Amino acid sequence: MERIKSFNAQVASRLANNLEASLRELRRCGDHRSSKATLVEMGIQLSGFKNDLAEDNKFAAMVNNARLDNDVPYLLPDGLLTVTARRQEADGVTTYVLNDHGEGQRVVIYLTGGAYLQRPDKTHWQYLDRLAQESGAKVYVPLYSLAPQCTFQVAYQELANLYADLYALSPASEITLMGDSAGGGLAAGFCEYLAAHGLPQPGHLILFSPWLDLDLTNPVISKYEACDVTLAVSGLRKIATMWAGEVDHHDYRLSPLRGDLTQFRDVAVYSGTREIMYPDVTQFVQKLRQAGIPVYYGPGRNLFHIFPLYQIPEARAVMKQVVTMINK
């Protein structure tokens, strides 16, 4: 019995030492950030999503799972929302409407990320609940069509239908379009699509770590991939081929970094400096400034992909800015 107790104590000690060593390493890599951000980054790393993107057999399984998941009706996770939520169906698309109190509210359309493969997850709904509470806005979350079943063209038409319905009820200037990661890329491309079709721009565009160049061709990206705990370039490029279909990947609807940004109205962009989207985000912001577009850029120093969605001190500061912008 004493031997067993001694052995268990040794195992527990080794586990504790390994955890502390990992935390020290993350702290060194992420100097000048909160300890909670360090723990969240560790959790993201342990989730294995990057490995699923990077390893061929895991990638194939992830795509197959997405194919199965996206073919069944979506169920809103229980117990995550404190605001009201209703489900509406229009043109074959499910949209969740959060915090609907009738007329007189600002409107947010939020496009969730998920590498154009996956529907919104727990982190998304927790963030959207906080966003609706703190902004007082009515938040629309369309479950737009995804790969591998569909290409971007289907999603664009779905989004165009929803946007037309909403600006028929509210001035476009009172609509804020938001998106994270792949959803951020879709949001930016959609604003270029609106400009190309002579349609009104949303009053505000807010992007978290948007995917702006479908093929991630910027050579600087390679310097950031090792410290990005979420994303792998090789897997994203495979998804890019599914999402684009037969369309050239330089098309602005797929790679909004390459499009015309001159008609945008009011933009805020946030990204971590420890992620592969960071180099393209900085170029995107530069292009907006050169075009004379009002843009606020909030780089999360030593932070990870879509950091504003997580419950960390650095994200609380972003939330205050986002709420101010929505209600401006």
Summary of the structure (lengths in Angstrom):
residues: 328
radius of gyration: 20.5
end to end distance: 67.7
largest distance: 78.6
contacts: 1089
relative contact order: 0.13
helix: 49%
strand: 14%
